[in-house]
């Protein structure tokens, strides 16, 4: 079963992506899959939150 990503990690992803951080490095740093980072960032860009 997949565990949901906590809101604090989601916020960190958005914050660092706004600063143009590398997706691969961020995924390693937060111990999540690269696709997870891309999906959260994409959702943020579309919905604004």
C-alpha positions, 0 to 999 in steps of 0.5 A, a space after each residue: 500500500 502506498 503511503 500519502 505524501 505529508 503536506 510538509 513534503 508537498 510544501 517543500 516540493 513546491 517551494 523548491 521547484 519555484 526556486 528552479 531546483 532539480 527534480 532528481 536531486 529533490 526526490 533524493 533529498 525528500 526520499 520520494 520518487 521523481 514521478 511524485 515530485 513531477 506530479 505534485 509540481 504539475 498539480 500545483 501549477 494547474 490548481 495553484 495550491 
